[in-house]
Amino acid sequence: MVLAVFAAAAMGSESEIGVDHGVFDAFLVGSFRGRGVDYAVLASRRPLLDRYLADVAAVPPIPATGDAAVALAINAYNACTLRIVLDHPGLGSIRDLGDASVWKSPRCEVEGKVWTLDNLERQRVLGPLGGEGHAVVNCASRGCPPLPTAAFRAKGLAVQVDAAVSRWLGSNAFSRTPGGLSVSAIFDWYSADFASDLNVQGLSKQDVAKKWLAVRGVDVAGVTSVEFAPYDWGINSP
């Protein structure tokens, strides 16, 4: 009953560009266990996810670089990824489905266009947000930045993105080693995005990662080495 009341309130609280992001909020609420996601809870709410994605698919095209479009793309990416996991109960790793199937096959409809997850992330999230965009999308794996606990919205988008970056920094973006840092492989794979944030060229990937972290408040004094950590592709369940 409490959940039903919350869902009704959330779904009536806001509508942006014809999509009520409160539906996605109601789907996500109470499903987080530490850094993990309780997929059994989400499976019990599958109709909310399907409703939200149907609305995302049906919204008329909007300017791709506006905050409303960026928020929509972030939510769509995360919602479509969650749908993949729910469609395959017991999945040990999303990569078990094959990279081509997960990220390179058109499977996520937004504004009437069916996107691959790769293109949706690259064009509609990373394009406007740069390296910070990596903190807001989740690939359903333990190595990914944490799944956002609520839908993104146009109003206050920059604050929401900053909060997601802070949450990533506080979880699995990096760890300290004797004299150095062990950083997420995301800094290796997508170094150009983080270098673009910094407006620098010619730095090694390790130096880009170190500088990006320093700009965001991480104490790098005395850090003499930066290594890229192995990526954990296990499903991000508790």
N, C-alpha and C positions, 0 to 999 in steps of 0.2 A: 504493500500500500504506500509506504514512504517513497519508494522508487517511482511508483506511478505518479504520485503527486509532483515529485521533482521533475519527471519527464514532461508532464503537462505544462508545468511552469516554464521549463527551459525551452520547450518547442514553441511557446507563445511569446518568448521574450524578445526575439529579434529576427528579422528577415532582411537579408542583403541580396540584392540582385535576383530576387525570386527564389532564393535558397535559404531555408531556416537552419542555420548552423547549430541551433539548439538541439536539433535531432541527433546530430553527431555527438554533442555533449552528453545527451541522455544515453547514447550507446556506450560511451567510454566510462562514464562515472562509476567509481567503485570497482573497476576491473584491474587496478594496479596493485601488485604485491612486491614491494621493494622496487627493484629495477625491472621486474618482470611483469608480464601481462597474463591475466587469467583468461585464457581463451575459452574455457568452459562457461564463464560468465558472459563473454561476448557472444558465444554461440546461442545462448538462451535469449539473446536480444536481436537475433539476426534480422527480424522484420524492420527494426529501426535502421540498420545499415542499408538494407535494400531500398528502403524509402528514401534515405538521404542520397544514395548514389543515383537513384532515378531522378531526383530533383536536380542534382549536379549535371546529369546528362541533358536535361531538358532546358536548362537556363539559356537564354539567347546570348550570342557572342557579345563580349564586352572588351574594352581596351586591355590588351594583354599585360601592359606594364603598370596599370593602376593597382592600388592596394587591394581593392576588392577582388581583382583577378588573381593576384598573388596568393591571397588568403584562400581563395577557392581552390587553386592548384595544389597548395600544401595539403589541404584537407582531403582533396580528391586522391592525391598520391597515397596518403596514409590509409584512407578508407579502402582504396582498391587493393592495397597490400594486405590489409586485414582480411578482406574478402578471399584472397588467394589462400591464406592460411586456413580460414574457416571452411573453405571448399575441400581441404585435404586434411581431415582429422588425423592426429597422430604424427604429423610431419615432424621429422627430426631437424631438418634444415631446409630453408626455402630453396637452397641451391640444389637440393635433391630433385627438384622439378626441372632443372636445366636453366642456365642463364638465358638462353634464347627464348624459352617459354615464359619466363617471369618478366624480364626487363625489355626484351626486344620484340615481343609480340603485341600487336594492338589489343588492349584489353581494358582500357580505362576511358570511358566516355565522359567528356567534359564539354559543355556548350555545343552538343551535337556532333562533336568530332571525337573519333576513337583514337586515343593516344597510346604509344608504348610508354611504359613507366620511365624509361631512359629519356625519351624526348620531352615528356611532361616535366620531369625534374630539370633537365638542361635548359629548356626554353622558357618555362613559365615560373620556375623557382630560382634556379641558380643564375639565370640571366639577370633578373632584377636584384637579387640579394647577394650574389657573389658567394664567397666562402662561407659566410654565415648561414646560407641556405642549407648547408649540410647538417646543421643542428636541428632543423625543423622537420626533416623527412626521416622516416624509419623504415628499414628493410626487414623488419621482423626477425632480427638476429641480435645476439648478445653483444656483438661488436659494434652495432649501430648506436648512434646517439639515442637517448631514451625517447620512446614514443611520447609525443605531447599528450598531456592529460586532458586537454580541452581543445575544441575547434579554434582555429585562427579566424580573426575578423579584420575587416578593413580598418575599423576604428581602433587606434592604438596598436597597429600592426608592428611598428618599430619596437615598441615596448615588449610585445609578445615575443618577437624574434630575439631581442636581447635576453629575455628570461630563458628562452630555449638554449641560447649559447651558454649562459651561466649554468644551467642544469647539466649540459654536456660537460663543461669544464669540471663540474663537481662529481661527475660519475666516471666516464671511461674515455675522455679525450686524451688523458695523459696520466702517467704515474711517475714517481721519482725513482731513480736508480742512483747508486753511489756516484756522485759527481755529474749526474746527467738526468735526462728525461727519456722515458719510453712513451712514444706518442702513437695515437691511432694511425693505422695504415691509411685512413682517409686523407691524412696530410701528405702521404706519398702519392696515392692515386690521383688526387685532385689538387696537387700543389699549385697549379696555375691559377685556380680560383682564389686561393689564399694570398698568392702573390699579387693578384689583381686588387684584392682588398687593401693591401699595403702600398700599392702603386710602386712596386719595386721590380727590378729585372736583374738577372745575372746571379742571384743567390742560389745556393744549393737548396734542395728540398728540406734538408734538416734545418738550415738557417731560416728559411721561410716559416717553418713550423714554430721555431723558437721565437722569432720576432712576432708572429701573429699571436702567440700565447702571451707574450710580454705586453703587447698593446692591450690585451684584454685582462690585464691585472695579475697574471701569473708571475710569481717571483722566479726569474731565471738567473739571478745573481749566482755566480759560481758554477753555472752549468757549462760543462766542457764537452759534453757529448749528447747527441740526440739519436735515438734509434727508433725504428718503426716496429711496433708490436705486431705479433701474429694476430690475424683477425679471427674472431670467434663467430662462425656462421651458424652456430646452434640456435634453434628457435628461442626467442626471448620470453619463454615461459618461466614461472618461478622455480 
